[in-house]
Amino acid sequence: MSSTVKGVYRNGQVQLLQKPEGVEDGDVMVTLTNLRSDGVEGASLADRRQRALRWLREGGWNLGGAPYPTRDTLHDGTR
């Protein structure tokens, strides 16, 4: 069984903000969220959002894509 509770990480320590119900002791796995990995210390959420949108507009991820074959090209091999 697992339980999820909120907490904060400060100065090398994790502090739970809630007590897990029905759990006296147990092992934990910690996943940190809202990390600032953009390299700009103190950047606001709006600034980070604008940088992310600009990055997406300038190319973002290359997921393949065009040029796509035409319908006739796809069906030529089946005739």
PDB file of N, CA, C and O in Angstrom, chain B, residues numbered from 101:
ATOM      1  N   MET B 101       0.835  -1.172   0.000  1.00  0.00           N
ATOM      2  CA  MET B 101       0.000   0.000   0.000  1.00  0.00           C
ATOM      3  C   MET B 101       0.881   1.237   0.000  1.00  0.00           C
ATOM      4  O   MET B 101       1.945   1.245   0.619  1.00  0.00           O
ATOM      5  N   SER B 102       0.446   2.275  -0.686  1.00  0.00           N
ATOM      6  CA  SER B 102       1.200   3.525  -0.681  1.00  0.00           C
ATOM      7  C   SER B 102       0.272   4.674  -0.320  1.00  0.00           C
ATOM      8  O   SER B 102      -0.950   4.583  -0.445  1.00  0.00           O
ATOM      9  N   SER B 103       0.880   5.737   0.125  1.00  0.00           N
ATOM     10  CA  SER B 103       0.138   6.920   0.522  1.00  0.00           C
ATOM     11  C   SER B 103       0.920   8.130   0.037  1.00  0.00           C
ATOM     12  O   SER B 103       2.150   8.128   0.069  1.00  0.00           O
ATOM     13  N   THR B 104       0.224   9.151  -0.408  1.00  0.00           N
ATOM     14  CA  THR B 104       0.876  10.362  -0.896  1.00  0.00           C
ATOM     15  C   THR B 104       0.493  11.528  -0.006  1.00  0.00           C
ATOM     16  O   THR B 104      -0.687  11.772   0.248  1.00  0.00           O
ATOM     17  N   VAL B 105       1.504  12.247   0.466  1.00  0.00           N
ATOM     18  CA  VAL B 105       1.268  13.440   1.275  1.00  0.00           C
ATOM     19  C   VAL B 105       2.160  14.558   0.754  1.00  0.00           C
ATOM     20  O   VAL B 105       3.191  14.299   0.133  1.00  0.00           O
ATOM     21  N   LYS B 106       1.768  15.779   1.003  1.00  0.00           N
ATOM     22  CA  LYS B 106       2.571  16.930   0.591  1.00  0.00           C
ATOM     23  C   LYS B 106       3.661  17.194   1.617  1.00  0.00           C
ATOM     24  O   LYS B 106       3.534  16.866   2.796  1.00  0.00           O
ATOM     25  N   GLY B 107       4.728  17.793   1.128  1.00  0.00           N
ATOM     26  CA  GLY B 107       5.832  18.154   1.994  1.00  0.00           C
ATOM     27  C   GLY B 107       6.698  19.193   1.311  1.00  0.00           C
ATOM     28  O   GLY B 107       6.440  19.572   0.169  1.00  0.00           O
ATOM     29  N   VAL B 108       7.724  19.654   2.008  1.00  0.00           N
ATOM     30  CA  VAL B 108       8.674  20.611   1.449  1.00  0.00           C
ATOM     31  C   VAL B 108      10.077  20.133   1.735  1.00  0.00           C
ATOM     32  O   VAL B 108      10.322  19.435   2.719  1.00  0.00           O
ATOM     33  N   TYR B 109      11.003  20.515   0.863  1.00  0.00           N
ATOM     34  CA  TYR B 109      12.415  20.198   1.026  1.00  0.00           C
ATOM     35  C   TYR B 109      13.162  21.510   1.192  1.00  0.00           C
ATOM     36  O   TYR B 109      13.145  22.363   0.305  1.00  0.00           O
ATOM     37  N   ARG B 110      13.816  21.662   2.333  1.00  0.00           N
ATOM     38  CA  ARG B 110      14.594  22.870   2.614  1.00  0.00           C
ATOM     39  C   ARG B 110      15.854  22.492   3.356  1.00  0.00           C
ATOM     40  O   ARG B 110      15.824  21.695   4.293  1.00  0.00           O
ATOM     41  N   ASN B 111      16.946  23.062   2.935  1.00  0.00           N
ATOM     42  CA  ASN B 111      18.228  22.893   3.627  1.00  0.00           C
ATOM     43  C   ASN B 111      18.559  21.423   3.896  1.00  0.00           C
ATOM     44  O   ASN B 111      19.026  21.074   4.980  1.00  0.00           O
ATOM     45  N   GLY B 112      18.316  20.573   2.907  1.00  0.00           N
ATOM     46  CA  GLY B 112      18.682  19.170   3.035  1.00  0.00           C
ATOM     47  C   GLY B 112      17.722  18.313   3.833  1.00  0.00           C
ATOM     48  O   GLY B 112      18.030  17.154   4.110  1.00  0.00           O
ATOM     49  N   GLN B 113      16.576  18.838   4.211  1.00  0.00           N
ATOM     50  CA  GLN B 113      15.614  18.073   5.005  1.00  0.00           C
ATOM     51  C   GLN B 113      14.234  18.101   4.353  1.00  0.00           C
ATOM     52  O   GLN B 113      13.834  19.095   3.745  1.00  0.00           O
ATOM     53  N   VAL B 114      13.517  16.986   4.494  1.00  0.00           N
ATOM     54  CA  VAL B 114      12.146  16.893   4.010  1.00  0.00           C
ATOM     55  C   VAL B 114      11.213  17.005   5.205  1.00  0.00           C
ATOM     56  O   VAL B 114      11.367  16.287   6.193  1.00  0.00           O
ATOM     57  N   GLN B 115      10.253  17.903   5.110  1.00  0.00           N
ATOM     58  CA  GLN B 115       9.268  18.070   6.173  1.00  0.00           C
ATOM     59  C   GLN B 115       7.890  17.806   5.586  1.00  0.00           C
ATOM     60  O   GLN B 115       7.489  18.445   4.614  1.00  0.00           O
ATOM     61  N   LEU B 116       7.164  16.861   6.180  1.00  0.00           N
ATOM     62  CA  LEU B 116       5.821  16.547   5.712  1.00  0.00           C
ATOM     63  C   LEU B 116       4.854  17.606   6.202  1.00  0.00           C
ATOM     64  O   LEU B 116       4.927  18.040   7.351  1.00  0.00           O
ATOM     65  N   LEU B 117       3.947  18.022   5.328  1.00  0.00           N
ATOM     66  CA  LEU B 117       2.946  19.008   5.692  1.00  0.00           C
ATOM     67  C   LEU B 117       1.665  18.353   6.199  1.00  0.00           C
ATOM     68  O   LEU B 117       0.802  19.027   6.760  1.00  0.00           O
ATOM     69  N   GLN B 118       1.540  17.035   6.003  1.00  0.00           N
ATOM     70  CA  GLN B 118       0.395  16.273   6.466  1.00  0.00           C
ATOM     71  C   GLN B 118       0.906  14.981   7.079  1.00  0.00           C
ATOM     72  O   GLN B 118       2.005  14.527   6.760  1.00  0.00           O
ATOM     73  N   LYS B 119       0.116  14.396   7.950  1.00  0.00           N
ATOM     74  CA  LYS B 119       0.459  13.085   8.501  1.00  0.00           C
ATOM     75  C   LYS B 119      -0.261  12.027   7.674  1.00  0.00           C
ATOM     76  O   LYS B 119      -1.478  12.109   7.505  1.00  0.00           O
ATOM     77  N   PRO B 120       0.464  11.032   7.153  1.00  0.00           N
ATOM     78  CA  PRO B 120      -0.194   9.977   6.387  1.00  0.00           C
ATOM     79  C   PRO B 120      -1.150   9.189   7.287  1.00  0.00           C
ATOM     80  O   PRO B 120      -0.783   8.776   8.387  1.00  0.00           O
ATOM     81  N   GLU B 121      -2.359   8.988   6.813  1.00  0.00           N
ATOM     82  CA  GLU B 121      -3.355   8.286   7.616  1.00  0.00           C
ATOM     83  C   GLU B 121      -3.084   6.786   7.644  1.00  0.00           C
ATOM     84  O   GLU B 121      -2.835   6.175   6.605  1.00  0.00           O
ATOM     85  N   GLY B 122      -3.132   6.202   8.828  1.00  0.00           N
ATOM     86  CA  GLY B 122      -2.976   4.772   8.991  1.00  0.00           C
ATOM     87  C   GLY B 122      -1.558   4.267   8.831  1.00  0.00           C
ATOM     88  O   GLY B 122      -1.354   3.062   8.684  1.00  0.00           O
ATOM     89  N   VAL B 123      -0.572   5.149   8.856  1.00  0.00           N
ATOM     90  CA  VAL B 123       0.826   4.747   8.677  1.00  0.00           C
ATOM     91  C   VAL B 123       1.617   5.169   9.906  1.00  0.00           C
ATOM     92  O   VAL B 123       1.696   6.353  10.233  1.00  0.00           O
ATOM     93  N   GLU B 124       2.205   4.181  10.585  1.00  0.00           N
ATOM     94  CA  GLU B 124       3.050   4.490  11.744  1.00  0.00           C
ATOM     95  C   GLU B 124       4.495   4.717  11.313  1.00  0.00           C
ATOM     96  O   GLU B 124       5.135   5.669  11.760  1.00  0.00           O
ATOM     97  N   ASP B 125       5.008   3.850  10.449  1.00  0.00           N
ATOM     98  CA  ASP B 125       6.349   4.014   9.904  1.00  0.00           C
ATOM     99  C   ASP B 125       6.411   3.268   8.577  1.00  0.00           C
ATOM    100  O   ASP B 125       5.563   2.423   8.286  1.00  0.00           O
ATOM    101  N   GLY B 126       7.406   3.583   7.794  1.00  0.00           N
ATOM    102  CA  GLY B 126       7.532   2.933   6.495  1.00  0.00           C
ATOM    103  C   GLY B 126       8.634   3.563   5.667  1.00  0.00           C
ATOM    104  O   GLY B 126       9.209   4.588   6.031  1.00  0.00           O
ATOM    105  N   ASP B 127       8.911   2.920   4.538  1.00  0.00           N
ATOM    106  CA  ASP B 127       9.900   3.436   3.603  1.00  0.00           C
ATOM    107  C   ASP B 127       9.264   4.554   2.775  1.00  0.00           C
ATOM    108  O   ASP B 127       8.047   4.593   2.596  1.00  0.00           O
ATOM    109  N   VAL B 128      10.094   5.449   2.281  1.00  0.00           N
ATOM    110  CA  VAL B 128       9.594   6.557   1.468  1.00  0.00           C
ATOM    111  C   VAL B 128      10.390   6.664   0.175  1.00  0.00           C
ATOM    112  O   VAL B 128      11.549   6.257   0.099  1.00  0.00           O
ATOM    113  N   MET B 129       9.734   7.223  -0.840  1.00  0.00           N
ATOM    114  CA  MET B 129      10.394   7.632  -2.081  1.00  0.00           C
ATOM    115  C   MET B 129       9.979   9.084  -2.285  1.00  0.00           C
ATOM    116  O   MET B 129       8.793   9.406  -2.214  1.00  0.00           O
ATOM    117  N   VAL B 130      10.936   9.952  -2.533  1.00  0.00           N
ATOM    118  CA  VAL B 130      10.655  11.374  -2.639  1.00  0.00           C
ATOM    119  C   VAL B 130      10.771  11.803  -4.092  1.00  0.00           C
ATOM    120  O   VAL B 130      11.776  11.526  -4.747  1.00  0.00           O
ATOM    121  N   THR B 131       9.742  12.480  -4.599  1.00  0.00           N
ATOM    122  CA  THR B 131       9.762  13.076  -5.927  1.00  0.00           C
ATOM    123  C   THR B 131       9.624  14.574  -5.756  1.00  0.00           C
ATOM    124  O   THR B 131       8.624  15.054  -5.222  1.00  0.00           O
ATOM    125  N   LEU B 132      10.623  15.315  -6.205  1.00  0.00           N
ATOM    126  CA  LEU B 132      10.585  16.770  -6.070  1.00  0.00           C
ATOM    127  C   LEU B 132       9.891  17.356  -7.292  1.00  0.00           C
ATOM    128  O   LEU B 132      10.204  16.987  -8.424  1.00  0.00           O
ATOM    129  N   THR B 133       8.947  18.270  -7.066  1.00  0.00           N
ATOM    130  CA  THR B 133       8.235  18.930  -8.147  1.00  0.00           C
ATOM    131  C   THR B 133       8.533  20.417  -8.114  1.00  0.00           C
ATOM    132  O   THR B 133       9.057  20.932  -7.126  1.00  0.00           O
ATOM    133  N   ASN B 134       8.201  21.102  -9.191  1.00  0.00           N
ATOM    134  CA  ASN B 134       8.404  22.553  -9.304  1.00  0.00           C
ATOM    135  C   ASN B 134       9.869  22.928  -9.135  1.00  0.00           C
ATOM    136  O   ASN B 134      10.192  23.908  -8.462  1.00  0.00           O
ATOM    137  N   LEU B 135      10.756  22.145  -9.747  1.00  0.00           N
ATOM    138  CA  LEU B 135      12.179  22.454  -9.678  1.00  0.00           C
ATOM    139  C   LEU B 135      12.518  23.560 -10.663  1.00  0.00           C
ATOM    140  O   LEU B 135      11.907  23.665 -11.727  1.00  0.00           O
ATOM    141  N   ARG B 136      13.469  24.362 -10.313  1.00  0.00           N
ATOM    142  CA  ARG B 136      13.922  25.426 -11.213  1.00  0.00           C
ATOM    143  C   ARG B 136      15.156  24.925 -11.945  1.00  0.00           C
ATOM    144  O   ARG B 136      16.284  25.119 -11.494  1.00  0.00           O
ATOM    145  N   SER B 137      14.928  24.285 -13.068  1.00  0.00           N
ATOM    146  CA  SER B 137      16.042  23.758 -13.847  1.00  0.00           C
ATOM    147  C   SER B 137      16.346  24.633 -15.050  1.00  0.00           C
ATOM    148  O   SER B 137      17.127  24.243 -15.918  1.00  0.00           O
ATOM    149  N   ASP B 138      15.742  25.807 -15.113  1.00  0.00           N
ATOM    150  CA  ASP B 138      15.945  26.677 -16.266  1.00  0.00           C
ATOM    151  C   ASP B 138      17.212  27.517 -16.151  1.00  0.00           C
ATOM    152  O   ASP B 138      17.553  28.251 -17.079  1.00  0.00           O
ATOM    153  N   GLY B 139      17.907  27.419 -15.030  1.00  0.00           N
ATOM    154  CA  GLY B 139      19.152  28.131 -14.857  1.00  0.00           C
ATOM    155  C   GLY B 139      18.993  29.603 -14.511  1.00  0.00           C
ATOM    156  O   GLY B 139      19.994  30.302 -14.359  1.00  0.00           O
ATOM    157  N   VAL B 140      17.799  30.080 -14.386  1.00  0.00           N
ATOM    158  CA  VAL B 140      17.569  31.482 -14.037  1.00  0.00           C
ATOM    159  C   VAL B 140      16.994  31.514 -12.631  1.00  0.00           C
ATOM    160  O   VAL B 140      15.818  31.218 -12.421  1.00  0.00           O
ATOM    161  N   GLU B 141      17.821  31.871 -11.689  1.00  0.00           N
ATOM    162  CA  GLU B 141      17.394  31.899 -10.297  1.00  0.00           C
ATOM    163  C   GLU B 141      16.407  33.024 -10.077  1.00  0.00           C
ATOM    164  O   GLU B 141      16.649  34.155 -10.497  1.00  0.00           O
ATOM    165  N   GLY B 142      15.304  32.728  -9.426  1.00  0.00           N
ATOM    166  CA  GLY B 142      14.328  33.740  -9.086  1.00  0.00           C
ATOM    167  C   GLY B 142      13.410  34.149 -10.229  1.00  0.00           C
ATOM    168  O   GLY B 142      12.681  35.134 -10.115  1.00  0.00           O
ATOM    169  N   ALA B 143      13.439  33.398 -11.335  1.00  0.00           N
ATOM    170  CA  ALA B 143      12.559  33.743 -12.458  1.00  0.00           C
ATOM    171  C   ALA B 143      11.113  33.456 -12.067  1.00  0.00           C
ATOM    172  O   ALA B 143      10.816  32.441 -11.437  1.00  0.00           O
ATOM    173  N   SER B 144      10.235  34.352 -12.442  1.00  0.00           N
ATOM    174  CA  SER B 144       8.830  34.159 -12.105  1.00  0.00           C
ATOM    175  C   SER B 144       8.224  33.102 -13.020  1.00  0.00           C
ATOM    176  O   SER B 144       8.785  32.764 -14.062  1.00  0.00           O
ATOM    177  N   LEU B 145       7.082  32.596 -12.613  1.00  0.00           N
ATOM    178  CA  LEU B 145       6.383  31.595 -13.415  1.00  0.00           C
ATOM    179  C   LEU B 145       6.040  32.155 -14.795  1.00  0.00           C
ATOM    180  O   LEU B 145       6.161  31.450 -15.796  1.00  0.00           O
ATOM    181  N   ALA B 146       5.619  33.401 -14.852  1.00  0.00           N
ATOM    182  CA  ALA B 146       5.278  34.020 -16.139  1.00  0.00           C
ATOM    183  C   ALA B 146       6.506  34.110 -17.044  1.00  0.00           C
ATOM    184  O   ALA B 146       6.402  33.867 -18.246  1.00  0.00           O
ATOM    185  N   ASP B 147       7.673  34.457 -16.481  1.00  0.00           N
ATOM    186  CA  ASP B 147       8.906  34.527 -17.275  1.00  0.00           C
ATOM    187  C   ASP B 147       9.283  33.152 -17.819  1.00  0.00           C
ATOM    188  O   ASP B 147       9.641  33.019 -18.989  1.00  0.00           O
ATOM    189  N   ARG B 148       9.200  32.131 -16.967  1.00  0.00           N
ATOM    190  CA  ARG B 148       9.534  30.776 -17.416  1.00  0.00           C
ATOM    191  C   ARG B 148       8.552  30.304 -18.478  1.00  0.00           C
ATOM    192  O   ARG B 148       8.948  29.644 -19.439  1.00  0.00           O
ATOM    193  N   ARG B 149       7.277  30.635 -18.314  1.00  0.00           N
ATOM    194  CA  ARG B 149       6.263  30.248 -19.305  1.00  0.00           C
ATOM    195  C   ARG B 149       6.555  30.918 -20.647  1.00  0.00           C
ATOM    196  O   ARG B 149       6.454  30.275 -21.692  1.00  0.00           O
ATOM    197  N   GLN B 150       6.917  32.205 -20.629  1.00  0.00           N
ATOM    198  CA  GLN B 150       7.229  32.917 -21.871  1.00  0.00           C
ATOM    199  C   GLN B 150       8.448  32.327 -22.565  1.00  0.00           C
ATOM    200  O   GLN B 150       8.459  32.197 -23.789  1.00  0.00           O
ATOM    201  N   ARG B 151       9.488  31.965 -21.790  1.00  0.00           N
ATOM    202  CA  ARG B 151      10.667  31.333 -22.381  1.00  0.00           C
ATOM    203  C   ARG B 151      10.321  29.987 -22.997  1.00  0.00           C
ATOM    204  O   ARG B 151      10.830  29.645 -24.064  1.00  0.00           O
ATOM    205  N   ALA B 152       9.458  29.218 -22.336  1.00  0.00           N
ATOM    206  CA  ALA B 152       9.058  27.911 -22.866  1.00  0.00           C
ATOM    207  C   ALA B 152       8.258  28.074 -24.152  1.00  0.00           C
ATOM    208  O   ALA B 152       8.480  27.332 -25.109  1.00  0.00           O
ATOM    209  N   LEU B 153       7.342  29.020 -24.195  1.00  0.00           N
ATOM    210  CA  LEU B 153       6.567  29.258 -25.410  1.00  0.00           C
ATOM    211  C   LEU B 153       7.454  29.722 -26.554  1.00  0.00           C
ATOM    212  O   LEU B 153       7.275  29.284 -27.691  1.00  0.00           O
ATOM    213  N   ARG B 154       8.411  30.604 -26.268  1.00  0.00           N
ATOM    214  CA  ARG B 154       9.339  31.067 -27.303  1.00  0.00           C
ATOM    215  C   ARG B 154      10.161  29.898 -27.838  1.00  0.00           C
ATOM    216  O   ARG B 154      10.375  29.794 -29.045  1.00  0.00           O
ATOM    217  N   TRP B 155      10.624  29.014 -26.944  1.00  0.00           N
ATOM    218  CA  TRP B 155      11.390  27.842 -27.357  1.00  0.00           C
ATOM    219  C   TRP B 155      10.552  26.945 -28.269  1.00  0.00           C
ATOM    220  O   TRP B 155      11.054  26.450 -29.278  1.00  0.00           O
ATOM    221  N   LEU B 156       9.277  26.732 -27.920  1.00  0.00           N
ATOM    222  CA  LEU B 156       8.399  25.911 -28.757  1.00  0.00           C
ATOM    223  C   LEU B 156       8.181  26.546 -30.126  1.00  0.00           C
ATOM    224  O   LEU B 156       8.181  25.845 -31.138  1.00  0.00           O
ATOM    225  N   ARG B 157       7.995  27.868 -30.170  1.00  0.00           N
ATOM    226  CA  ARG B 157       7.786  28.558 -31.447  1.00  0.00           C
ATOM    227  C   ARG B 157       9.022  28.506 -32.332  1.00  0.00           C
ATOM    228  O   ARG B 157       8.909  28.467 -33.557  1.00  0.00           O
ATOM    229  N   GLU B 158      10.206  28.505 -31.717  1.00  0.00           N
ATOM    230  CA  GLU B 158      11.453  28.510 -32.474  1.00  0.00           C
ATOM    231  C   GLU B 158      11.886  27.119 -32.915  1.00  0.00           C
ATOM    232  O   GLU B 158      12.951  26.976 -33.516  1.00  0.00           O
ATOM    233  N   GLY B 159      11.108  26.113 -32.640  1.00  0.00           N
ATOM    234  CA  GLY B 159      11.461  24.776 -33.104  1.00  0.00           C
ATOM    235  C   GLY B 159      11.079  23.699 -32.126  1.00  0.00           C
ATOM    236  O   GLY B 159      10.606  22.641 -32.540  1.00  0.00           O
ATOM    237  N   GLY B 160      11.261  23.924 -30.861  1.00  0.00           N
ATOM    238  CA  GLY B 160      10.861  22.939 -29.857  1.00  0.00           C
ATOM    239  C   GLY B 160      11.465  21.573 -30.116  1.00  0.00           C
ATOM    240  O   GLY B 160      12.632  21.459 -30.492  1.00  0.00           O
ATOM    241  N   TRP B 161      10.675  20.550 -29.917  1.00  0.00           N
ATOM    242  CA  TRP B 161      11.106  19.182 -30.142  1.00  0.00           C
ATOM    243  C   TRP B 161      10.928  18.812 -31.602  1.00  0.00           C
ATOM    244  O   TRP B 161       9.926  19.168 -32.222  1.00  0.00           O
ATOM    245  N   ASN B 162      11.892  18.103 -32.148  1.00  0.00           N
ATOM    246  CA  ASN B 162      11.755  17.589 -33.496  1.00  0.00           C
ATOM    247  C   ASN B 162      11.177  16.183 -33.389  1.00  0.00           C
ATOM    248  O   ASN B 162      11.881  15.240 -33.028  1.00  0.00           O
ATOM    249  N   LEU B 163       9.899  16.051 -33.704  1.00  0.00           N
ATOM    250  CA  LEU B 163       9.214  14.768 -33.597  1.00  0.00           C
ATOM    251  C   LEU B 163       9.028  14.107 -34.952  1.00  0.00           C
ATOM    252  O   LEU B 163       8.124  13.292 -35.137  1.00  0.00           O
ATOM    253  N   GLY B 164       9.875  14.458 -35.882  1.00  0.00           N
ATOM    254  CA  GLY B 164       9.718  13.914 -37.225  1.00  0.00           C
ATOM    255  C   GLY B 164       8.716  14.765 -37.971  1.00  0.00           C
ATOM    256  O   GLY B 164       8.658  15.981 -37.793  1.00  0.00           O
ATOM    257  N   GLY B 165       7.936  14.121 -38.800  1.00  0.00           N
ATOM    258  CA  GLY B 165       6.895  14.867 -39.487  1.00  0.00           C
ATOM    259  C   GLY B 165       7.162  14.999 -40.960  1.00  0.00           C
ATOM    260  O   GLY B 165       7.774  14.125 -41.574  1.00  0.00           O
ATOM    261  N   ALA B 166       6.700  16.098 -41.530  1.00  0.00           N
ATOM    262  CA  ALA B 166       6.756  16.318 -42.976  1.00  0.00           C
ATOM    263  C   ALA B 166       8.174  16.113 -43.496  1.00  0.00           C
ATOM    264  O   ALA B 166       9.125  16.273 -42.731  1.00  0.00           O
ATOM    265  N   PRO B 167       8.347  15.772 -44.743  1.00  0.00           N
ATOM    266  CA  PRO B 167       7.344  15.632 -45.794  1.00  0.00           C
ATOM    267  C   PRO B 167       6.628  14.285 -45.704  1.00  0.00           C
ATOM    268  O   PRO B 167       7.256  13.238 -45.548  1.00  0.00           O
ATOM    269  N   TYR B 168       5.333  14.339 -45.805  1.00  0.00           N
ATOM    270  CA  TYR B 168       4.526  13.128 -45.771  1.00  0.00           C
ATOM    271  C   TYR B 168       4.309  12.608 -47.191  1.00  0.00           C
ATOM    272  O   TYR B 168       4.183  13.403 -48.123  1.00  0.00           O
ATOM    273  N   PRO B 169       4.263  11.276 -47.371  1.00  0.00           N
ATOM    274  CA  PRO B 169       3.972  10.743 -48.704  1.00  0.00           C
ATOM    275  C   PRO B 169       2.515  11.015 -49.073  1.00  0.00           C
ATOM    276  O   PRO B 169       1.647  11.113 -48.205  1.00  0.00           O
ATOM    277  N   THR B 170       2.269  11.134 -50.353  1.00  0.00           N
ATOM    278  CA  THR B 170       0.900  11.354 -50.804  1.00  0.00           C
ATOM    279  C   THR B 170       0.122  10.046 -50.716  1.00  0.00           C
ATOM    280  O   THR B 170       0.703   8.973 -50.550  1.00  0.00           O
ATOM    281  N   ARG B 171      -1.182  10.150 -50.828  1.00  0.00           N
ATOM    282  CA  ARG B 171      -2.041   8.965 -50.788  1.00  0.00           C
ATOM    283  C   ARG B 171      -1.696   8.019 -51.938  1.00  0.00           C
ATOM    284  O   ARG B 171      -1.638   6.803 -51.755  1.00  0.00           O
ATOM    285  N   ASP B 172      -1.466   8.589 -53.128  1.00  0.00           N
ATOM    286  CA  ASP B 172      -1.134   7.760 -54.286  1.00  0.00           C
ATOM    287  C   ASP B 172       0.186   7.021 -54.084  1.00  0.00           C
ATOM    288  O   ASP B 172       0.306   5.853 -54.453  1.00  0.00           O
ATOM    289  N   THR B 173       1.163   7.686 -53.508  1.00  0.00           N
ATOM    290  CA  THR B 173       2.447   7.043 -53.257  1.00  0.00           C
ATOM    291  C   THR B 173       2.281   5.882 -52.284  1.00  0.00           C
ATOM    292  O   THR B 173       2.904   4.835 -52.461  1.00  0.00           O
ATOM    293  N   LEU B 174       1.460   6.051 -51.270  1.00  0.00           N
ATOM    294  CA  LEU B 174       1.238   4.979 -50.311  1.00  0.00           C
ATOM    295  C   LEU B 174       0.561   3.774 -50.951  1.00  0.00           C
ATOM    296  O   LEU B 174       0.887   2.629 -50.637  1.00  0.00           O
ATOM    297  N   HIS B 175      -0.386   4.037 -51.852  1.00  0.00           N
ATOM    298  CA  HIS B 175      -1.161   2.940 -52.426  1.00  0.00           C
ATOM    299  C   HIS B 175      -0.561   2.351 -53.694  1.00  0.00           C
ATOM    300  O   HIS B 175      -1.064   1.342 -54.189  1.00  0.00           O
ATOM    301  N   ASP B 176       0.507   2.950 -54.240  1.00  0.00           N
ATOM    302  CA  ASP B 176       1.159   2.406 -55.434  1.00  0.00           C
ATOM    303  C   ASP B 176       1.732   1.024 -55.174  1.00  0.00           C
ATOM    304  O   ASP B 176       1.713   0.175 -56.065  1.00  0.00           O
ATOM    305  N   GLY B 177       2.232   0.782 -53.991  1.00  0.00           N
ATOM    306  CA  GLY B 177       2.837  -0.504 -53.670  1.00  0.00           C
ATOM    307  C   GLY B 177       1.826  -1.628 -53.535  1.00  0.00           C
ATOM    308  O   GLY B 177       2.209  -2.797 -53.509  1.00  0.00           O
ATOM    309  N   THR B 178       0.565  -1.306 -53.450  1.00  0.00           N
ATOM    310  CA  THR B 178      -0.446  -2.353 -53.265  1.00  0.00           C
ATOM    311  C   THR B 178      -1.134  -2.743 -54.560  1.00  0.00           C
ATOM    312  O   THR B 178      -1.979  -3.638 -54.554  1.00  0.00           O
ATOM    313  N   ARG B 179      -0.800  -2.099 -55.668  1.00  0.00           N
ATOM    314  CA  ARG B 179      -1.461  -2.386 -56.952  1.00  0.00           C
ATOM    315  C   ARG B 179      -0.737  -3.431 -57.720  1.00  0.00           C
ATOM    316  O   ARG B 179      -1.157  -3.791 -58.820  1.00  0.00           O
TER     317      ARG B 179
END
